[in-house]
Amino acid sequence: MTTGANDPPYETRPLSPKAATAAGVYDWMLGGSTHTDDDARVAGQLLGAMPMIARTMRYNREFLQRGVRFLCQAGIRQFLDLGSGVPTVGNVHEIAQHEAPGARVVYVDYNQPAVDKGRELLAGNPDATCIQADLREPARIFAHPEVRALLDLDQPVALLMIAVLHFIGDDEHPGDLVESYTRRLSPGSYLALTHGARIDDASRLRAQQTVAVAAYDYGVFERTFVRSAEEIRTLFGAAELVEPGLVYLPDWRPADPGYTPDDEDESRIVGMGGIARLD
């Protein structure tokens, strides 16, 4: 585990109280109740531009759930979830603590209302907390007293970066940001990552994605940057991906043993994910 002396100079950006947020839009897409009218409005615009996006977001949540079960089976008992949004039903702490009672979870989000709601939902759970911080500030996050109290960084940790790095532009060096976290973690830790996948062919779906990204960037404070499979793979650095590697979200260790990829399902190819072991 190393210190943060060489961290890139990430800055926390102020939130506009009038803007929709990624956490709220995601909650609306998942059928939750912790979103604002602005969040719902932007989510509706996204659906109008790219109707399959809600299913993609459900695939993302299902990847997270399967991934946490896998990590518990691999012996992980500590989770750091960056850009977590609101930890509603079926989120990390529920899955992890069901699989491994006593598993410890720290959720991190920079949206204060999401954090406040998270802390309300987690009240009475001594092994889970939610803190307000920007993922661009790894030194601040690792120094946070609640992180230090819950997570033993001398033992393996699962670092969850689920649908969050596509809010980090290339000029902010997302690969370096990931490395700012992973080099602090003990051998045997894991990195779980999902990301919006760029559609590169000149198709109707590519046109829809372009319109949806523009609508999102207009209505939501966070900008979004979709990337190619090769670009997403580089975010893992030298870490070794576990099988089946970096794949479309529903294709990663599907719960149904009879699952067959559906090439007609356009929502399947809009997001990719994988889990890597850090040695």
C-alpha positions as CSV (number, residue, x, y, z in Angstrom):
1,M,0.0,0.0,0.0
2,T,1.5,3.4,-1.0
3,T,0.8,7.0,-0.1
4,G,-0.9,9.7,-2.2
5,A,2.1,11.8,-2.7
6,N,2.1,11.4,-6.5
7,D,-1.6,11.6,-7.0
8,P,-2.7,13.8,-10.0
9,P,-4.3,17.1,-8.9
10,Y,-8.0,16.2,-9.2
11,E,-10.4,19.0,-8.3
12,T,-13.9,18.7,-6.7
13,R,-16.5,20.4,-8.9
14,P,-19.4,22.2,-7.2
15,L,-22.8,20.8,-7.8
16,S,-25.6,23.0,-9.2
17,P,-28.7,22.6,-7.0
18,K,-30.9,22.9,-10.2
19,A,-29.2,20.2,-12.2
20,A,-30.3,16.6,-12.5
21,T,-27.7,14.1,-11.2
22,A,-26.4,10.8,-12.4
23,A,-27.5,9.2,-9.1
24,G,-31.1,10.5,-9.5
25,V,-31.4,9.5,-13.2
26,Y,-30.1,6.0,-12.4
27,D,-32.5,5.7,-9.6
28,W,-35.4,6.7,-11.8
29,M,-34.3,4.2,-14.5
30,L,-34.2,1.4,-11.9
31,G,-37.7,2.3,-10.6
32,G,-36.5,3.8,-7.4
33,S,-38.0,6.7,-5.4
34,T,-35.0,8.8,-4.5
35,H,-34.9,11.2,-7.5
36,T,-36.1,14.7,-8.2
37,D,-38.4,16.0,-10.9
38,D,-35.3,17.2,-12.8
39,D,-33.9,13.7,-12.7
40,A,-37.2,12.2,-14.0
41,R,-37.3,14.8,-16.8
42,V,-33.8,14.0,-18.0
43,A,-34.4,10.3,-17.7
44,G,-37.5,10.6,-19.9
45,Q,-35.5,12.6,-22.5
46,L,-32.8,9.8,-22.5
47,L,-35.5,7.2,-23.0
48,G,-36.9,9.2,-25.9
49,A,-33.5,9.4,-27.5
50,M,-32.3,5.8,-26.8
51,P,-35.2,3.6,-25.6
52,M,-33.0,0.6,-24.6
53,I,-31.0,2.6,-22.1
54,A,-33.2,1.6,-19.1
55,R,-32.6,-2.1,-19.8
56,T,-28.8,-1.3,-20.1
57,M,-29.0,0.3,-16.6
58,R,-30.7,-2.8,-15.3
59,Y,-28.0,-4.9,-16.8
60,N,-25.5,-2.7,-15.0
61,R,-27.2,-3.3,-11.6
62,E,-27.4,-7.0,-12.3
63,F,-23.7,-7.1,-13.1
64,L,-23.0,-5.4,-9.8
65,Q,-25.0,-8.0,-7.9
66,R,-23.4,-11.0,-9.6
67,G,-20.0,-9.4,-9.2
68,V,-20.4,-8.9,-5.4
69,R,-21.5,-12.5,-5.0
70,F,-18.4,-13.6,-7.0
71,L,-16.2,-11.4,-4.8
72,C,-17.7,-12.8,-1.6
73,Q,-17.1,-16.3,-2.9
74,A,-13.5,-15.3,-3.6
75,G,-13.1,-14.4,0.0
76,I,-13.5,-10.6,-0.1
77,R,-15.1,-9.1,3.0
78,Q,-14.5,-5.4,2.3
79,F,-16.0,-3.2,-0.4
80,L,-15.3,0.4,-1.4
81,D,-18.0,1.5,-3.9
82,L,-17.1,4.8,-5.7
83,G,-19.8,6.9,-7.3
84,S,-22.4,4.7,-5.6
85,G,-25.5,6.8,-5.8
86,V,-28.2,5.9,-3.3
87,P,-27.6,2.4,-1.8
88,T,-31.2,1.2,-2.3
89,V,-32.6,-2.3,-2.4
90,G,-30.3,-4.9,-3.9
91,N,-27.2,-2.9,-3.5
92,V,-23.7,-3.9,-2.4
93,H,-24.3,-4.1,1.4
94,E,-27.4,-6.3,1.1
95,I,-25.8,-8.7,-1.3
96,A,-22.4,-8.9,0.5
97,Q,-23.8,-9.2,4.0
98,H,-26.2,-11.9,2.9
99,E,-23.4,-13.9,1.3
100,A,-20.9,-13.1,4.1
101,P,-22.4,-11.7,7.3
102,G,-20.1,-9.0,8.7
103,A,-18.8,-7.9,5.3
104,R,-18.0,-4.2,5.4
105,V,-19.0,-1.6,2.8
106,V,-18.2,2.0,2.3
107,Y,-20.2,3.9,-0.3
108,V,-18.8,7.1,-1.8
109,D,-20.7,9.7,-3.7
110,Y,-20.2,13.5,-4.2
111,N,-23.9,14.2,-4.3
112,Q,-24.8,15.3,-0.8
113,P,-28.5,14.5,-1.0
114,A,-27.7,11.0,-2.2
115,V,-25.2,10.6,0.7
116,D,-27.8,11.9,3.2
117,K,-30.4,9.4,1.9
118,G,-27.8,6.6,2.0
119,R,-26.9,7.4,5.6
120,E,-30.5,7.3,6.5
121,L,-31.0,3.9,4.8
122,L,-27.9,2.5,6.5
123,A,-28.7,3.8,10.0
124,G,-28.3,0.9,12.4
125,N,-26.0,-1.1,10.1
126,P,-22.6,-1.0,11.8
127,D,-20.8,-2.5,8.9
128,A,-21.8,-0.1,6.2
129,T,-21.6,3.7,5.7
130,C,-21.9,6.3,3.0
131,I,-19.6,9.3,2.8
132,Q,-19.5,12.4,0.7
133,A,-16.4,12.8,-1.5
134,D,-15.4,13.1,-5.1
135,L,-13.7,10.0,-6.6
136,R,-11.1,12.4,-8.1
137,E,-9.8,12.7,-4.6
138,P,-8.4,9.3,-3.6
139,A,-6.1,10.7,-0.8
140,R,-9.1,12.4,0.8
141,I,-11.2,9.2,0.6
142,F,-8.6,6.9,2.0
143,A,-7.9,9.4,4.8
144,H,-11.6,9.7,5.7
145,P,-12.2,8.6,9.3
146,E,-15.1,6.3,8.4
147,V,-13.1,4.6,5.7
148,R,-10.2,4.1,8.1
149,A,-12.6,2.7,10.7
150,L,-14.4,0.2,8.5
151,L,-11.8,-0.9,6.0
152,D,-8.5,-2.6,6.9
153,L,-6.3,-1.7,3.9
154,D,-3.7,-4.3,4.9
155,Q,-6.3,-6.9,3.9
156,P,-7.9,-7.3,0.4
157,V,-10.6,-4.9,-0.6
158,A,-13.0,-4.9,-3.6
159,L,-12.8,-1.6,-5.4
160,L,-16.1,-1.0,-7.2
161,M,-16.1,1.5,-10.1
162,I,-19.5,0.7,-11.5
163,A,-20.7,3.1,-14.3
164,V,-18.6,5.9,-12.9
165,L,-15.5,6.3,-15.0
166,H,-17.5,7.4,-18.0
167,F,-17.9,10.7,-16.1
168,I,-14.1,11.2,-16.2
169,G,-12.8,12.7,-19.4
170,D,-9.6,11.8,-21.1
171,D,-8.0,15.1,-20.0
172,E,-8.5,13.9,-16.4
173,H,-6.5,10.7,-17.1
174,P,-8.9,8.0,-15.9
175,G,-6.3,5.3,-16.1
176,D,-4.1,7.2,-13.7
177,L,-7.0,7.8,-11.4
178,V,-7.7,4.1,-11.2
179,E,-4.1,3.5,-10.4
180,S,-4.2,6.1,-7.7
181,Y,-6.7,3.7,-5.9
182,T,-5.3,0.3,-6.9
183,R,-1.8,0.9,-5.7
184,R,-3.1,1.6,-2.2
185,L,-4.8,-1.8,-2.0
186,S,-3.2,-5.0,-0.7
187,P,-2.4,-8.0,-3.0
188,G,-5.5,-10.2,-3.5
189,S,-7.8,-7.2,-3.8
190,Y,-10.1,-6.8,-6.8
191,L,-11.2,-4.1,-9.2
192,A,-14.8,-4.3,-10.6
193,L,-15.5,-1.8,-13.4
194,T,-18.3,-1.1,-15.8
195,H,-18.4,1.6,-18.4
196,G,-20.6,2.9,-21.2
197,A,-19.5,1.3,-24.5
198,R,-19.2,3.5,-27.6
199,I,-21.0,2.3,-30.7
200,D,-18.5,2.7,-33.5
201,D,-20.4,1.7,-36.7
202,A,-22.6,4.1,-38.7
203,S,-25.8,2.6,-37.4
204,R,-29.1,3.9,-36.1
205,L,-28.0,2.8,-32.7
206,R,-24.8,5.0,-33.0
207,A,-27.0,7.9,-33.9
208,Q,-29.3,7.3,-30.9
209,Q,-26.3,7.1,-28.6
210,T,-25.0,10.4,-29.9
211,V,-28.3,12.1,-29.2
212,A,-28.6,10.4,-25.8
213,V,-25.1,11.6,-24.7
214,A,-25.9,15.1,-25.8
215,A,-29.2,15.1,-23.9
216,Y,-27.5,13.7,-20.8
217,D,-24.7,16.3,-21.0
218,Y,-27.3,19.1,-21.4
219,G,-29.5,18.0,-18.5
220,V,-27.2,16.4,-16.0
221,F,-24.3,18.1,-14.2
222,E,-21.9,15.2,-15.0
223,R,-20.7,14.9,-18.5
224,T,-20.4,11.4,-20.0
225,F,-17.7,9.9,-22.2
226,V,-18.4,6.6,-23.9
227,R,-15.3,4.6,-24.8
228,S,-14.3,1.6,-27.0
229,A,-13.7,-1.8,-25.6
230,E,-9.9,-1.3,-26.0
231,E,-10.1,2.0,-24.2
232,I,-12.1,0.4,-21.4
233,R,-9.7,-2.5,-21.1
234,T,-6.8,0.0,-20.5
235,L,-8.5,1.3,-17.4
236,F,-7.7,-2.0,-15.7
237,G,-4.0,-1.3,-16.2
238,A,-1.8,-4.5,-15.7
239,A,-4.4,-6.2,-13.5
240,E,-5.4,-9.7,-14.7
241,L,-9.1,-10.0,-15.6
242,V,-10.9,-13.0,-14.3
243,E,-12.9,-15.1,-16.8
244,P,-14.7,-14.2,-19.0
245,G,-12.7,-10.9,-19.2
246,L,-14.2,-7.7,-20.4
247,V,-17.5,-8.4,-21.9
248,Y,-21.0,-6.9,-22.5
249,L,-22.8,-6.6,-19.1
250,P,-25.3,-9.5,-19.3
251,D,-22.6,-11.8,-20.7
252,W,-20.5,-11.6,-17.5
253,R,-21.0,-14.9,-15.5
254,P,-24.8,-14.9,-16.1
255,A,-26.9,-16.4,-13.3
256,D,-28.9,-18.5,-15.8
257,P,-26.7,-21.5,-16.9
258,G,-28.7,-21.7,-20.1
259,Y,-28.0,-18.0,-21.0
260,T,-27.2,-17.4,-24.6
261,P,-26.1,-13.9,-25.8
262,D,-28.9,-12.3,-27.8
263,D,-27.5,-10.5,-30.8
264,E,-30.8,-8.8,-31.4
265,D,-30.8,-7.1,-27.9
266,E,-29.4,-3.7,-28.7
267,S,-29.3,-2.8,-25.0
268,R,-26.8,-5.5,-24.4
269,I,-24.0,-3.8,-26.3
270,V,-24.2,-0.3,-24.8
271,G,-22.3,-1.3,-21.6
272,M,-19.2,-3.4,-20.8
273,G,-17.8,-4.7,-17.5
274,G,-15.2,-6.9,-16.0
275,I,-13.4,-7.8,-12.7
276,A,-9.7,-8.0,-12.2
277,R,-7.5,-9.4,-9.4
278,L,-4.8,-7.1,-8.1
279,D,-1.5,-8.9,-7.3
